[in-house]
Amino acid sequence: MKVVSFYRFLDLADHEAFRAELQARCDDEGLLGTVLVAGEGFNGTLAGPENSVTGILAWIEQRLSPIAGIDGRWTEVDSAPFRRMRVRVKKEIVTLGRSDILPHEKSGIHVAPGKWNELIDDPNVLVIDTRNHYEVEVGTFPRAIDPGTDSFRQFPEFAKELAKSSRDRPLAMFCTGGIRCEKATALMLELGFDEVNHLQGGILNYLEKTQGEDNRWDGECFVFDTRVAVDRDLAEGGYVQCHACRRPLSSDDLKSPDYREGVSCPHCADDLDAGRAARLEERRRQVASAAKRGDTHIGAVLGSAKPINHQGSRPVRRRDQG
């Protein structure tokens, strides 16, 4: 089964009609995943047979002609990392909180994976991870600056502070699939940075194209589906996800006395009230009972415990997909 992540910034005036048509076509093909559509374009991940997925991408290109060549990031999985198919309308396809920032009108320079190492090796270049703090802790590039955000909406505050001291420095920006860093480059240009670069296709494209010792990625890459994270070979990684707070959990987190499968983890145990804990515990029992019967409970806990050396932390904001 193939999984493809893709996006495109463009003027999409009839996004409500496009949403309905895309939902119907994905349902007809039996695909699973999530696609966000807005006036600024679309952003999504689809899972299913390769011919069905490529057929949907071809339909999008035809439906929104004259766009062509949707550049997706492909991976292969044994089973779909989604439980349903949802196409949703949003104000922004990635929530920066600045709907006036339009990357399809002005954005930074795309840097191909083959040129990325040369760029980030330059000591004068500021390497900026535009993802959230909990994603950075799972893995990142050497020398990358962590903005310390819990959601992409907080990135403009970090950017304004950086502009006060470093507007004359070249920037190398990256994210999971390319969409957040592309939108961030448009913001940086507005703030007066002159040389703004971003990794084409994001981390996933880099991991796909860069092999062996040339691969500078350190750790795993958080993804917004039930795989939780992928390793340097794009195989499912070693993190699981807390059902209560959605944080990625390392093997050390799973050893904590505060970790209760399906109920709590070391990052949320102190904030979990008794009522919610009881509801989650009941849900855990239902999942376990369904498993004994050989059924799959609709709320089955994501992932399973696997060893890893890195550590996750802050809340996962699903709207930052990509």
ROVOPA-368689 format. One line per field, with one value per residue (C-alpha): residue number from 1; x, z, y; residue in three letters. Coordinates in steps of 0.02 Angstrom, whole numbers. Layout:
BEGIN
n: NUM_...
u: X_...
w: Z_...
v: Y_...
res: Ala_...
! end
This chain:
BEGIN
n: 1_2_3_4_5_6_7_8_9_10_11_12_13_14_15_16_17_18_19_20_21_22_23_24_25_26_27_28_29_30_31_32_33_34_35_36_37_38_39_40_41_42_43_44_45_46_47_48_49_50_51_52_53_54_55_56_57_58_59_60_61_62_63_64_65_66_67_68_69_70_71_72_73_74_75_76_77_78_79_80_81_82_83_84_85_86_87_88_89_90_91_92_93_94_95_96_97_98_99_100_101_102_103_104_105_106_107_108_109_110_111_112_113_114_115_116_117_118_119_120_121_122_123_124_125_126_127_128_129_130_131_132_133_134_135_136_137_138_139_140_141_142_143_144_145_146_147_148_149_150_151_152_153_154_155_156_157_158_159_160_161_162_163_164_165_166_167_168_169_170_171_172_173_174_175_176_177_178_179_180_181_182_183_184_185_186_187_188_189_190_191_192_193_194_195_196_197_198_199_200_201_202_203_204_205_206_207_208_209_210_211_212_213_214_215_216_217_218_219_220_221_222_223_224_225_226_227_228_229_230_231_232_233_234_235_236_237_238_239_240_241_242_243_244_245_246_247_248_249_250_251_252_253_254_255_256_257_258_259_260_261_262_263_264_265_266_267_268_269_270_271_272_273_274_275_276_277_278_279_280_281_282_283_284_285_286_287_288_289_290_291_292_293_294_295_296_297_298_299_300_301_302_303_304_305_306_307_308_309_310_311_312_313_314_315_316_317_318_319_320_321_322
u: 0_64_57_82_93_67_17_4_-18_-131_-286_-431_-588_-710_-631_-800_-851_-677_-688_-852_-791_-626_-711_-828_-687_-577_-724_-758_-576_-579_-437_-397_-316_-341_-343_-364_-426_-437_-433_-242_-234_-233_-128_-151_-97_-181_-157_-213_-167_-42_-153_-296_-184_-102_-276_-333_-178_-208_-389_-333_-215_-353_-484_-371_-290_-168_-74_32_157_100_262_214_321_292_315_261_169_95_-71_-153_-96_-270_-442_-552_-554_-585_-576_-601_-615_-501_-455_-274_-204_-67_-112_11_-125_-81_-202_-127_39_27_174_114_142_309_415_596_713_684_843_850_904_1067_1115_1049_1206_1313_1194_1181_1369_1396_1426_1350_1184_1049_968_790_675_501_414_353_460_393_438_613_649_611_742_819_970_1135_1144_956_873_719_590_514_336_188_97_143_32_168_304_276_324_488_517_494_621_746_726_783_957_987_900_1066_1099_1053_917_897_722_644_492_416_347_390_228_266_440_375_245_375_492_355_342_532_537_402_509_656_768_854_920_786_800_693_714_615_492_546_628_534_601_777_769_706_843_994_1082_1221_1348_1274_1118_1139_971_987_848_676_547_377_231_47_-26_-28_155_199_376_483_668_806_748_567_516_400_503_511_390_212_83_-6_-193_-230_-113_-54_131_260_330_504_551_605_430_353_455_388_266_157_133_-32_-67_-214_-236_-86_100_236_193_7_-19_-16_-145_-267_-425_-506_-660_-561_-443_-591_-662_-493_-473_-645_-597_-435_-535_-651_-503_-425_-589_-610_-433_-468_-621_-517_-607_-533_-608_-640_-535_-388_-232_-108_53_144_294_460_633_706_833_755_620_456_375_245_66_39_-63_-134_-177_9_14_160
w: 0_-46_59_-25_57_-56_-59_-176_-142_-272_-288_-257_-263_-272_-130_-57_-219_-240_-64_-101_-268_-195_-47_-164_-279_-135_-60_-228_-236_-57_-4_175_237_266_143_193_65_77_-33_-31_-97_-33_83_117_139_53_75_-38_-194_-301_-455_-351_-270_-434_-513_-382_-406_-595_-567_-457_-593_-722_-608_-565_-736_-782_-628_-666_-585_-404_-312_-183_-49_-66_60_65_212_254_310_299_434_436_490_378_231_271_156_259_224_329_330_296_236_365_507_523_578_431_289_199_176_1_-44_-223_-250_-160_-66_-40_-150_-162_-123_-189_-67_-163_-126_53_143_59_116_298_310_284_461_412_367_501_492_556_596_567_653_832_983_1009_827_844_994_891_762_667_565_645_699_674_779_875_878_1034_966_1014_852_687_735_860_727_678_854_841_667_724_863_744_621_754_762_608_458_363_385_250_304_272_327_330_390_366_189_133_164_330_280_114_202_331_193_131_307_320_156_221_377_272_257_86_64_113_63_103_79_-72_-22_159_269_189_17_88_172_11_-97_21_64_178_249_149_257_394_478_664_743_672_584_665_544_565_556_655_614_733_663_521_525_403_284_293_385_535_682_867_941_999_1040_1201_1174_1303_1249_1077_1119_1039_1171_1178_1259_1414_1424_1415_1567_1674_1815_1746_1582_1574_1401_1324_1479_1520_1500_1597_1505_1545_1702_1819_1716_1689_1793_1873_1760_1598_1668_1707_1531_1452_1564_1511_1329_1358_1429_1278_1159_1254_1253_1066_1037_1133_1024_868_828_798_914_826_956_957_1034_906_885_999_1112_1017_1079_1032_1112_1081_1186_1143_1242_1202_1139_959_856_714_614_580_464_343
v: 0_174_332_501_673_822_1005_1153_1338_1420_1527_1406_1511_1364_1266_1214_1129_1055_981_892_823_763_678_584_526_469_373_290_234_169_283_334_494_679_824_1006_1133_1322_1476_1463_1284_1105_996_812_632_484_297_156_57_152_162_234_365_417_425_550_657_655_707_853_913_902_980_1128_1145_1222_1154_1002_886_875_832_702_618_430_292_110_31_-139_-63_107_230_309_248_355_475_658_809_967_1153_1264_1449_1399_1233_1257_1373_1516_1637_1749_1716_1866_1773_1695_1582_1557_1743_1758_1631_1578_1477_1289_1190_1012_875_853_1034_1042_980_1111_1247_1194_1168_1355_1425_1593_1512_1502_1330_1342_1196_1269_1123_1115_1076_900_860_933_822_667_716_863_922_973_1157_1178_1313_1255_1398_1318_1322_1214_1257_1340_1486_1537_1544_1728_1783_1687_1758_1939_1916_1835_1979_2104_2028_1920_1997_2000_1813_1684_1562_1375_1321_1149_1050_877_889_1065_1159_1244_1300_1366_1473_1524_1586_1704_1774_1795_1890_2007_2035_2093_1939_1941_1764_1638_1454_1302_1114_1056_921_935_804_660_704_722_551_473_550_549_388_325_447_590_582_713_681_643_539_501_610_636_609_650_475_314_275_419_431_360_320_370_232_295_137_149_211_174_300_272_405_445_432_566_707_644_668_552_435_359_193_291_369_197_141_283_240_379_286_191_125_216_325_437_468_562_722_729_622_772_866_723_740_588_591_589_458_346_368_327_175_111_139_41_-105_-103_-106_-252_-348_-320_-383_-543_-573_-543_-381_-208_-78_88_177_57_131_197_100_-19_-4_-3_50_219_335_506_585_672_811_943_924_870_994_892_1049_1077_927_938
res: Met_Lys_Val_Val_Ser_Phe_Tyr_Arg_Phe_Leu_Asp_Leu_Ala_Asp_His_Glu_Ala_Phe_Arg_Ala_Glu_Leu_Gln_Ala_Arg_Cys_Asp_Asp_Glu_Gly_Leu_Leu_Gly_Thr_Val_Leu_Val_Ala_Gly_Glu_Gly_Phe_Asn_Gly_Thr_Leu_Ala_Gly_Pro_Glu_Asn_Ser_Val_Thr_Gly_Ile_Leu_Ala_Trp_Ile_Glu_Gln_Arg_Leu_Ser_Pro_Ile_Ala_Gly_Ile_Asp_Gly_Arg_Trp_Thr_Glu_Val_Asp_Ser_Ala_Pro_Phe_Arg_Arg_Met_Arg_Val_Arg_Val_Lys_Lys_Glu_Ile_Val_Thr_Leu_Gly_Arg_Ser_Asp_Ile_Leu_Pro_His_Glu_Lys_Ser_Gly_Ile_His_Val_Ala_Pro_Gly_Lys_Trp_Asn_Glu_Leu_Ile_Asp_Asp_Pro_Asn_Val_Leu_Val_Ile_Asp_Thr_Arg_Asn_His_Tyr_Glu_Val_Glu_Val_Gly_Thr_Phe_Pro_Arg_Ala_Ile_Asp_Pro_Gly_Thr_Asp_Ser_Phe_Arg_Gln_Phe_Pro_Glu_Phe_Ala_Lys_Glu_Leu_Ala_Lys_Ser_Ser_Arg_Asp_Arg_Pro_Leu_Ala_Met_Phe_Cys_Thr_Gly_Gly_Ile_Arg_Cys_Glu_Lys_Ala_Thr_Ala_Leu_Met_Leu_Glu_Leu_Gly_Phe_Asp_Glu_Val_Asn_His_Leu_Gln_Gly_Gly_Ile_Leu_Asn_Tyr_Leu_Glu_Lys_Thr_Gln_Gly_Glu_Asp_Asn_Arg_Trp_Asp_Gly_Glu_Cys_Phe_Val_Phe_Asp_Thr_Arg_Val_Ala_Val_Asp_Arg_Asp_Leu_Ala_Glu_Gly_Gly_Tyr_Val_Gln_Cys_His_Ala_Cys_Arg_Arg_Pro_Leu_Ser_Ser_Asp_Asp_Leu_Lys_Ser_Pro_Asp_Tyr_Arg_Glu_Gly_Val_Ser_Cys_Pro_His_Cys_Ala_Asp_Asp_Leu_Asp_Ala_Gly_Arg_Ala_Ala_Arg_Leu_Glu_Glu_Arg_Arg_Arg_Gln_Val_Ala_Ser_Ala_Ala_Lys_Arg_Gly_Asp_Thr_His_Ile_Gly_Ala_Val_Leu_Gly_Ser_Ala_Lys_Pro_Ile_Asn_His_Gln_Gly_Ser_Arg_Pro_Val_Arg_Arg_Arg_Asp_Gln_Gly
! end
